[in-house]
C-alpha cells in the first residue's frame, strides 16, 4: 500500500464531446483528485491539464502527461493521480510503456486503483484493455455506419460549397418571380439554403 505524506501530481484530460455529454470537466476531475489525495494524506505538488488532443491522441502527443511522467521518473514526485485510468491512455501498448517508465506509481480515483499490489496491477491492465476495446469498437461502428450511409446514397461529410454561378442562378430565378420553394425544386438546393442566399442578397 502507498504510504501517507507522499508527493503526488494530478493529471486531467477531457475531450469537448465528453465534457458536454457527461459534464466531467477538467476542473471537476481536478477537484476529485485533490479530495482523493487529501483523504490519502498525500501532498499535491503539481497539476497537469491536457488540452484536447487530435483524434486518439497517442502517448507522444500528450505533452502534459509526458511532463508528469518525467517528473516522477526523475524523483520529483511519488505518485500520479488521475480521475480515471483511461484519462491517461486507452492503449495497452502505451500503458505498458508508462509502467515501465515510472513503475506502479499510478492511482485512479474512480476505480480506487492501487497499483502497489499484484491484483491492482492486474486490474489496471484489464481496465486499459477494456478501454482500448471500447475505442476500437466505436471506431469500427463509425466506419460501418458511414459505409452503410454511402450505400444508401447519403452524403458523408460537409455539403459541397455552392458555386458563385449557382448562387447567381438562384438570385436570377428569384428576381423573375419564382418562389423559394420553386427555386429549391428547380436547382436541387435545400430550401433553407436558397432562403439564406436570397436573404443575404436582399431579394
Residue pairs with C-beta under 8 A, 6 or more apart in sequence:
1 114
1 116
1 117
2 40
2 42
2 78
2 79
2 107
2 114
2 116
4 40
4 41
4 42
5 41
5 42
5 43
6 40
6 42
6 43
6 78
6 79
7 42
7 43
7 45
7 76
7 77
7 78
7 79
8 37
8 40
8 42
8 43
8 44
8 45
8 77
8 78
8 79
8 80
8 81
8 107
9 44
9 45
9 46
9 47
9 48
9 68
9 71
9 72
9 77
9 79
9 80
9 81
10 30
10 33
10 34
10 37
10 44
10 46
10 47
10 48
10 80
10 81
10 82
11 47
11 48
11 50
11 64
11 65
11 68
11 80
11 81
11 82
11 87
11 88
12 26
12 29
12 30
12 33
12 47
12 48
12 49
12 50
12 82
12 83
12 87
13 26
13 29
13 49
13 50
13 53
13 62
13 64
13 65
13 87
13 88
14 24
14 25
14 26
14 29
14 52
14 87
15 52
15 53
16 52
18 24
19 25
19 26
24 83
26 49
28 83
29 82
29 83
29 87
30 47
30 49
32 83
32 109
33 44
33 47
33 81
33 82
33 83
33 109
34 44
36 81
36 107
36 109
37 43
37 44
37 81
40 107
42 79
42 81
44 81
45 76
45 77
46 68
46 71
46 77
48 64
48 65
48 67
48 68
49 64
50 62
50 63
50 64
50 65
51 64
53 61
53 62
54 61
56 90
56 91
56 135
58 91
58 94
59 65
59 66
59 89
59 91
59 94
59 97
59 98
60 66
65 88
68 77
68 80
69 80
69 98
69 101
69 102
71 77
72 78
72 79
72 80
72 102
72 105
73 101
73 102
78 105
79 105
79 106
79 107
80 88
80 102
80 105
80 106
80 107
81 107
81 108
81 109
82 88
82 106
82 107
82 108
82 109
83 108
83 109
83 110
84 108
84 109
84 110
84 111
85 106
85 108
85 110
85 111
85 113
85 124
85 127
85 128
85 131
86 127
86 128
86 131
88 95
88 98
88 106
89 95
89 98
89 128
89 131
90 128
90 131
90 132
90 134
90 135
91 128
91 132
92 125
92 128
92 129
92 132
95 124
95 125
95 128
98 106
99 106
99 115
99 121
99 124
104 115
104 116
104 120
104 121
105 115
106 113
106 115
106 124
107 113
107 114
107 115
108 124
108 127
111 123
111 127
113 120
113 123
113 124
113 127
114 120
115 121
115 124
146 156
149 156
150 156
162 189
162 193
162 197
166 187
166 189
167 197
169 187
170 183
170 187
170 189
170 194
170 197
170 198
171 197
171 198
171 201
171 203
173 182
173 183
173 186
173 187
174 180
174 183
174 198
174 201
174 203
175 203
178 186
180 191
180 194
180 195
180 198
181 191
183 189
183 194
183 198
184 190
184 191
184 194
187 194
